[in-house]
Amino acid sequence: MASLRKRAGTKAKTASVSTRTPLTGIALVLADLDGVVYRGADAIPYAVDSINAIRGAQVAYITNNASRTDASVAAHLGELGVQVEARDVVTSPQAAMGLLRELIPAGSTVMVVGGDGLTSELEKSGFVVTRSAEDSPAAVVQGFAPEVAWKDLAEAAFALKGGAAGIPWIATNTDWTIPQARGTAPGNGTLVSAVHTAVGRLPIVAGKPEVAIFEEAFTRYKSREALMIGDRLDTDILGANRAGIPSLLVLTGIDQAKQVLAAIPEERPTMIVDDLRGLHEPYPETVVTHDGAAVVTTVGTASVRLETQRLTVTSAGTSIDRLRAGCAAIWNSGSAIYALEVPAALYS
């Protein structure tokens, strides 16, 4: 969460006002796409205007979705009103190319399971693309595309028949789900799992939460003073933590209040906002005070009291401040969430 201050022997009602926003001190903003900027073909409310209002920092779009090229993603963003160029899109296929160059000779034949986002990057990198295991590929690269079918997964399994001693296998990402306009759909992780079940080995992963895609962005923009904005704890936030940069979870996509409250240490965001308007708003400090045996956590307008493993809301405030205070109280308690009595007011 934000900066943490402790006071002993007093009972806080309202945390002090902070003038720092999530963008303070940030030179590079890395924004996820699905669930952050858009859902399906449509922009998420307030996302476009909030991103276009960023000043003093470079903005890049870092996506695990391997089904489209950087140019097609930039075109979609442009149609939504985002000020963007193709080079501002950092994709998991681009990160996969960096891994491939370390594993196989230049110009090698590579088998693809996926769409244009993968094939275009392979061709730009000088590799020969095939869809058949009979072409003796030097590696298999697998990414999501809506048209991927059983025969594509089977062909990958045939190419990887050597098991752990076989050719390199790189997955652009292992997201279990992908948000769509109609709801949540299976992601590349489910397709990778099918191949894994057949061949008995795991791939090298290029996208979030692994650091390869972050290193691609840091190198391209020559900065590590970055903030990751995402909607998923297990990819965006975990990846940011592994890369050593702060993160902001926006509640417009996959993970919501219940998941954040129960987040394991490796998947806890630095900050939480309702939507991307929060990028430009002062982010409240977290203040911890003690009232006898109880610990009171205050964030902005909300306070949560923890005593004998029971949490109570002592000042409701806004829903987002209440969630922030609840997260800080649970995360700092030293107890797993299942060992605590958590009121529904923190996540409803």
C-alpha positions as CSV (number, residue, x, y, z in Angstrom):
1,M,0.0,0.0,0.0
2,A,1.2,3.6,0.3
3,S,3.7,4.9,2.9
4,L,3.0,3.5,6.3
5,R,3.1,5.5,9.5
6,K,2.7,4.2,13.1
7,R,1.5,6.1,16.1
8,A,1.3,4.6,19.6
9,G,-1.3,5.3,22.3
10,T,-3.7,7.3,20.1
11,K,-6.8,6.5,18.1
12,A,-6.7,8.0,14.6
13,K,-10.0,9.0,12.9
14,T,-8.6,10.3,9.6
15,A,-5.2,9.8,8.0
16,S,-3.3,12.9,7.0
17,V,-3.8,14.2,3.5
18,S,-1.1,13.2,1.0
19,T,-0.2,15.3,-2.0
20,R,1.5,12.4,-3.8
21,T,-0.3,10.7,-6.6
22,P,0.5,7.2,-8.0
23,L,2.5,9.0,-10.7
24,T,4.8,10.9,-8.4
25,G,8.4,10.1,-9.2
26,I,7.5,7.8,-12.1
27,A,9.3,8.1,-15.4
28,L,7.7,5.1,-17.2
29,V,4.1,3.9,-16.9
30,L,3.5,0.3,-18.0
31,A,-0.2,-0.3,-18.5
32,D,-1.9,-3.6,-19.1
33,L,-4.6,-3.6,-21.7
34,D,-7.4,-6.2,-21.2
35,G,-9.3,-5.2,-18.1
36,V,-7.4,-1.9,-17.7
37,V,-7.7,0.1,-20.9
38,Y,-10.4,-1.9,-22.7
39,R,-12.7,-4.9,-22.3
40,G,-13.2,-6.6,-25.7
41,A,-13.5,-3.9,-28.3
42,D,-14.7,-1.2,-25.9
43,A,-12.8,1.3,-23.7
44,I,-13.2,1.0,-20.0
45,P,-14.9,4.1,-18.5
46,Y,-12.4,6.9,-17.7
47,A,-9.4,4.9,-18.9
48,V,-8.6,6.8,-22.2
49,D,-8.9,10.3,-20.8
50,S,-6.9,9.3,-17.7
51,I,-4.0,7.9,-19.8
52,N,-4.0,10.8,-22.2
53,A,-3.7,13.1,-19.2
54,I,-0.4,11.6,-18.1
55,R,2.4,14.2,-18.2
56,G,6.1,13.9,-17.4
57,A,6.3,10.1,-17.9
58,Q,6.5,7.8,-20.9
59,V,3.6,5.5,-21.4
60,A,3.9,1.9,-22.7
61,Y,1.3,-0.8,-23.1
62,I,2.5,-4.2,-21.8
63,T,0.3,-7.1,-22.8
64,N,0.4,-10.8,-22.6
65,N,-2.1,-11.2,-25.4
66,A,-0.2,-12.7,-28.3
67,S,-3.0,-12.8,-30.8
68,R,-2.4,-9.4,-32.4
69,T,0.6,-7.4,-33.6
70,D,1.9,-4.3,-31.9
71,A,0.5,-2.3,-34.9
72,S,-3.0,-3.8,-34.7
73,V,-3.0,-3.1,-30.9
74,A,-1.9,0.5,-31.4
75,A,-4.6,0.9,-34.1
76,H,-7.3,-0.4,-31.7
77,L,-6.1,2.0,-29.0
78,G,-6.0,4.8,-31.5
79,E,-9.7,4.1,-32.4
80,L,-10.5,4.4,-28.8
81,G,-8.8,7.8,-28.6
82,V,-5.5,6.8,-27.0
83,Q,-2.5,8.8,-28.1
84,V,-0.2,5.9,-29.1
85,E,2.3,4.5,-31.7
86,A,3.1,0.9,-32.4
87,R,6.5,1.1,-30.7
88,D,4.6,2.0,-27.5
89,V,3.1,-1.6,-27.4
90,V,5.3,-4.2,-25.6
91,T,4.0,-7.7,-26.3
92,S,4.8,-11.1,-24.9
93,P,5.8,-12.3,-28.4
94,Q,8.5,-9.6,-28.5
95,A,9.8,-10.8,-25.1
96,A,9.7,-14.4,-26.5
97,M,11.9,-13.4,-29.4
98,G,14.6,-12.2,-26.9
99,L,14.4,-15.6,-25.2
100,L,14.5,-17.5,-28.5
101,R,17.7,-15.6,-29.7
102,E,19.4,-17.0,-26.6
103,L,18.3,-20.6,-27.2
104,I,18.5,-21.3,-30.9
105,P,20.6,-20.2,-33.9
106,A,19.6,-17.2,-36.0
107,G,17.4,-18.1,-38.9
108,S,16.2,-21.4,-37.3
109,T,12.8,-22.9,-38.1
110,V,10.3,-22.3,-35.3
111,M,6.9,-24.0,-34.9
112,V,4.1,-21.6,-34.0
113,V,0.9,-22.2,-32.1
114,G,-0.9,-18.9,-32.2
115,G,-1.7,-16.0,-34.5
116,D,-0.3,-13.0,-36.3
117,G,1.1,-11.5,-33.1
118,L,3.6,-14.4,-33.0
119,T,4.3,-15.0,-36.7
120,S,5.0,-11.3,-37.4
121,E,7.6,-11.1,-34.6
122,L,9.2,-14.3,-35.7
123,E,9.6,-13.1,-39.2
124,K,10.9,-9.7,-38.1
125,S,13.5,-11.5,-36.0
126,G,14.6,-13.6,-39.0
127,F,13.2,-17.0,-38.0
128,V,11.4,-19.3,-40.4
129,V,7.8,-20.0,-39.4
130,T,6.2,-23.5,-39.6
131,R,2.9,-25.0,-38.3
132,S,4.1,-28.6,-38.7
133,A,6.2,-30.8,-36.5
134,E,7.3,-32.6,-39.6
135,D,9.5,-29.6,-40.5
136,S,11.8,-30.5,-37.7
137,P,11.5,-27.1,-35.9
138,A,14.3,-25.9,-33.6
139,A,11.8,-24.7,-31.0
140,V,8.0,-24.3,-30.3
141,V,6.5,-20.9,-29.5
142,Q,2.9,-20.9,-28.2
143,G,0.6,-18.0,-27.7
144,F,-3.1,-17.3,-27.6
145,A,-5.2,-16.8,-30.7
146,P,-9.0,-17.4,-30.9
147,E,-8.5,-19.7,-33.9
148,V,-6.1,-22.1,-32.0
149,A,-7.6,-25.6,-32.3
150,W,-6.9,-29.2,-31.1
151,K,-4.8,-30.0,-34.2
152,D,-2.5,-27.1,-33.3
153,L,-2.0,-28.3,-29.8
154,A,-1.5,-31.8,-31.0
155,E,1.2,-30.6,-33.5
156,A,3.0,-28.9,-30.7
157,A,2.9,-32.1,-28.6
158,F,4.4,-34.0,-31.6
159,A,7.2,-31.5,-31.9
160,L,7.9,-31.6,-28.2
161,K,7.9,-35.4,-28.0
162,G,11.5,-35.5,-26.7
163,G,10.2,-34.5,-23.3
164,A,12.5,-32.5,-21.0
165,A,15.4,-33.3,-23.3
166,G,13.6,-32.1,-26.4
167,I,13.6,-28.7,-28.2
168,P,12.9,-25.4,-26.4
169,W,9.3,-24.6,-25.7
170,I,8.4,-21.0,-25.0
171,A,4.9,-19.8,-24.0
172,T,4.1,-16.1,-24.5
173,N,2.1,-16.3,-21.3
174,T,0.1,-18.6,-19.0
175,D,-2.9,-16.4,-18.1
176,W,-5.7,-18.8,-17.2
177,T,-8.4,-16.4,-18.3
178,I,-8.9,-13.4,-20.6
179,P,-11.6,-10.8,-20.1
180,Q,-14.0,-10.3,-23.0
181,A,-17.0,-8.1,-23.6
182,R,-19.4,-11.0,-22.9
183,G,-17.5,-12.2,-19.8
184,T,-14.4,-14.1,-18.8
185,A,-13.0,-16.7,-21.3
186,P,-10.2,-19.3,-21.2
187,G,-6.8,-17.8,-21.8
188,N,-3.4,-19.1,-23.1
189,G,-2.7,-20.9,-19.8
190,T,-5.5,-23.4,-20.4
191,L,-4.1,-24.2,-23.9
192,V,-0.5,-24.5,-22.5
193,S,-1.8,-26.8,-19.8
194,A,-3.3,-29.1,-22.5
195,V,0.1,-29.4,-24.2
196,H,1.8,-29.8,-20.8
197,T,-0.4,-32.7,-20.0
198,A,0.5,-34.4,-23.2
199,V,4.3,-33.9,-23.1
200,G,5.0,-33.9,-19.3
201,R,7.1,-30.7,-19.3
202,L,6.6,-27.0,-18.7
203,P,7.5,-24.2,-21.0
204,I,9.7,-21.1,-20.5
205,V,7.3,-18.2,-20.1
206,A,8.0,-14.8,-21.7
207,G,5.1,-12.7,-20.5
208,K,3.9,-11.6,-17.1
209,P,4.5,-12.6,-14.3
210,E,8.0,-13.5,-15.6
211,V,10.5,-10.7,-15.9
212,A,11.4,-11.0,-19.6
213,I,8.6,-8.8,-20.8
214,F,9.5,-6.1,-18.2
215,E,13.2,-6.2,-19.2
216,E,12.0,-5.7,-22.8
217,A,10.2,-2.5,-21.7
218,F,13.0,-1.3,-19.5
219,T,15.5,-1.7,-22.4
220,R,13.3,0.0,-24.9
221,Y,12.5,3.0,-22.8
222,K,15.9,3.2,-21.0
223,S,14.3,3.5,-17.6
224,R,13.5,1.4,-14.5
225,E,11.6,4.2,-12.7
226,A,8.4,2.5,-13.7
227,L,4.9,1.9,-12.4
228,M,2.9,-1.2,-13.5
229,I,-0.9,-0.8,-13.8
230,G,-2.9,-4.0,-14.0
231,D,-6.1,-5.8,-13.1
232,R,-4.7,-9.2,-12.2
233,L,-2.8,-10.2,-9.1
234,D,-1.2,-13.3,-10.5
235,T,0.3,-11.7,-13.6
236,D,0.5,-7.9,-13.5
237,I,1.1,-7.4,-9.8
238,L,3.3,-10.5,-9.2
239,G,5.3,-9.6,-12.3
240,A,5.8,-6.0,-11.1
241,N,7.0,-7.3,-7.7
242,R,9.4,-9.8,-9.4
243,A,10.7,-6.9,-11.6
244,G,11.2,-4.7,-8.5
245,I,8.8,-1.9,-9.5
246,P,5.7,-0.5,-7.7
247,S,2.3,-1.5,-8.9
248,L,-1.2,-0.2,-9.1
249,L,-4.2,-2.6,-9.1
250,V,-7.3,-1.1,-10.9
251,L,-10.6,-2.8,-10.1
252,T,-12.0,-2.7,-13.6
253,G,-10.9,-6.2,-14.7
254,I,-10.4,-9.7,-13.2
255,D,-9.5,-9.3,-9.6
256,Q,-11.8,-7.6,-7.2
257,A,-12.0,-6.7,-3.4
258,K,-12.2,-10.3,-2.1
259,Q,-9.1,-11.4,-4.1
260,V,-7.1,-8.4,-3.0
261,L,-7.9,-8.8,0.7
262,A,-6.7,-12.4,0.5
263,A,-3.6,-11.7,-1.7
264,I,-0.5,-13.6,-0.8
265,P,2.6,-11.4,-0.1
266,E,4.1,-11.9,-3.6
267,E,0.9,-10.7,-5.3
268,R,0.1,-7.6,-3.2
269,P,-0.1,-4.3,-5.0
270,T,1.5,-1.1,-3.9
271,M,-1.7,0.9,-4.5
272,I,-5.3,0.2,-5.3
273,V,-7.8,2.3,-7.3
274,D,-11.4,2.0,-8.5
275,D,-10.6,3.2,-12.0
276,L,-7.8,5.1,-13.8
277,R,-8.9,8.5,-12.6
278,G,-7.1,7.5,-9.4
279,L,-3.8,7.9,-11.3
280,H,-4.2,11.7,-10.9
281,E,-5.7,11.8,-7.4
282,P,-3.7,12.1,-4.2
283,Y,-3.1,8.7,-2.7
284,P,-3.7,8.6,1.0
285,E,-1.1,7.4,3.5
286,T,-1.7,4.3,5.7
287,V,-1.6,5.2,9.4
288,V,-1.4,2.5,12.1
289,T,-2.3,3.4,15.7
290,H,-2.8,1.4,18.8
291,D,-5.8,1.4,21.2
292,G,-4.9,-0.9,24.0
293,A,-4.6,-4.4,22.5
294,A,-6.3,-3.3,19.3
295,V,-4.6,-2.1,16.1
296,V,-6.4,0.6,14.2
297,T,-5.5,1.1,10.5
298,T,-6.6,4.3,8.8
299,V,-6.4,5.1,5.1
300,G,-8.0,8.4,4.0
301,T,-11.6,8.4,5.2
302,A,-11.8,4.8,6.5
303,S,-10.6,3.0,9.6
304,V,-10.5,-0.7,10.4
305,R,-9.9,-2.1,13.9
306,L,-8.2,-5.5,14.5
307,E,-8.6,-7.1,17.9
308,T,-8.3,-10.8,18.9
309,Q,-8.3,-11.8,15.2
310,R,-11.5,-9.9,14.5
311,L,-11.8,-7.0,12.1
312,T,-14.4,-4.3,12.5
313,V,-15.0,-1.2,10.4
314,T,-14.9,1.8,12.7
315,S,-15.1,4.5,10.1
316,A,-16.7,3.4,6.8
317,G,-15.4,6.2,4.6
318,T,-15.4,5.6,0.8
319,S,-15.5,2.0,-0.5
320,I,-12.0,2.3,-1.9
321,D,-10.5,3.7,1.3
322,R,-12.2,1.0,3.2
323,L,-10.7,-1.7,1.0
324,R,-7.3,-0.1,1.3
325,A,-7.5,0.0,5.0
326,G,-8.8,-3.6,5.2
327,C,-5.9,-4.8,3.0
328,A,-3.3,-3.0,5.1
329,A,-4.8,-4.4,8.3
330,I,-4.9,-7.9,7.0
331,W,-1.5,-7.8,5.3
332,N,0.2,-6.4,8.4
333,S,-1.6,-8.7,10.9
334,G,0.9,-11.6,10.4
335,S,-2.1,-13.9,10.0
336,A,-3.6,-15.6,6.9
337,I,-7.0,-14.2,6.0
338,Y,-8.8,-17.5,6.9
339,A,-7.6,-17.0,10.5
340,L,-9.4,-13.7,10.7
341,E,-13.0,-12.7,11.1
342,V,-13.5,-10.3,8.1
343,P,-16.7,-8.2,7.8
344,A,-18.5,-8.1,4.5
345,A,-18.3,-4.3,4.5
346,L,-14.7,-4.6,3.4
347,Y,-15.5,-6.4,0.1
348,S,-19.1,-5.9,-0.7
